[in-house]
Amino acid sequence: MDDKRLRRAGLDYHEYATLQRHADLASCLESLGHPRLFAFTTKGSRPFHDASFAEGDAFLFGPESRGLPADVLDALPAEQRLRLPMREGCRSLNLSNTVAVAVYEAWRQNGFK
């Protein structure tokens, strides 16, 4: 974590995080042991709270400006492309809020372990 702003954003939580960089998604998934994936997308037809999350699942989030690439979404079954329900006329939550909501729900489903 060389970037000063990145270190500051993490405050005193660095000890709880393991940061790894991968050349591409395929090498990341290989490193993780090919977990079950869930993609969070405004194009998902399944609400995230209808999914059952298990230990070892992995979540994919794209940039706020464009979301995940079509080839990544197309590689996943429809039931693993999830969306957060939004009010009419609202586009989406920002990325950090989406991650927080999704991770907290998975944690809740797994007994906060």
C-alpha positions, 0 to 999 in steps of 0.5 A, spaced: 500 500 500 504 505 497 499 510 495 498 515 501 490 516 500 489 508 500 493 508 506 489 513 509 482 510 507 484 504 511 485 508 517 487 502 522 484 496 519 490 494 515 491 488 520 485 485 518 486 486 510 490 481 505 491 485 499 493 481 493 494 483 486 492 479 480 494 480 472 487 478 470 480 475 473 482 468 471 489 468 475 485 471 481 480 466 481 485 460 480 488 463 486 482 463 490 481 456 488 475 457 483 470 460 488 462 460 487 461 467 484 456 472 484 456 479 480 453 485 483 450 489 477 444 494 475 442 489 470 441 483 474 434 480 475 435 477 481 435 481 488 441 480 492 437 478 498 434 472 495 441 469 494 443 464 499 451 465 500 456 460 503 463 461 506 468 461 500 463 465 495 466 471 492 463 477 489 465 481 483 463 489 483 465 493 477 466 500 476 461 505 478 461 509 471 460 502 467 459 496 471 462 489 470 464 487 463 459 484 458 463 478 458 464 477 465 456 477 466 455 473 460 460 467 463 455 467 470 448 464 470 443 469 471 441 466 478 448 469 480 448 476 477 445 480 483 442 487 483 440 491 489 433 494 489 433 501 488 427 506 488 424 508 481 428 514 478 435 512 482 440 509 478 444 505 483 448 506 490 455 508 490 460 502 490 462 502 497 455 502 499 454 496 495 460 492 497 458 494 504 450 492 503 452 485 500 458 483 504 454 485 511 448 480 508 453 475 506 456 475 513 449 475 516 447 469 513 453 465 515 451 467 522 456 473 523 462 468 523 
